[in-house]
Amino acid sequence: MNAVSVDSAKPWVVARDERAVALEVVLLKQTWVLPWSQLLYAEGGEDEVRLAFATHDVVVKGGGLDELLSALADQRLAAIREPARADRFSGASGRFIREIVVRSVDEDHNRG
């Protein structure tokens, strides 16, 4: 089992010793577990990061997300959590997640 960092300054969990097998995306009403083996690519910067998996796209908005990209590159990111509604606009600075959106790739194809 992976040992994880429980750094309260970061709104995500990073596996310390080895790569995580999957990314757990915890939303307010639903949780997704997406295997790293299905990650196609990740892109982004300070305020937004997009992860493209074979079946789903995950968009994370917030601040200080460039550090999130480092954990993604190593596939050591174990979990990200959507903030409670009251915490989304609390004037947070530094490293924070404001919003996470998970979309099925099939949903995107059906819209076009």
Phi, psi and omega in degrees: 000142181286140169274136183242152177279132180246050181284112184292345178284344180249134180275022176219163183248130181245131175289130184279314193268329184208173179293145175282149179280327183212163174256125176265120179252110185258109176262172182298322185243001184202151176236137177244142172238112185246120182290137179299334180296344179258007178287125178269314176191166174224146179213161176148198183201214186300320189246353179205138178229136177241131176246126179251110174261168181301326185247344185215151170251139178237125177244125180246127178242143180169225180213151181069025186281354175298329176290330176296321179299324178298316178294325177295317182300326179271357185053039178254000177287119183262327184202147169229147185232133175287136180287157173298152183306320181294334183271351186295325185237038184278010181074029181297147174227166182082228182266115178203156173249127178262324186205144173230130178238128177245124179234137173290139177299325178299323178299318180295320180290325180288336179285329186278000000 
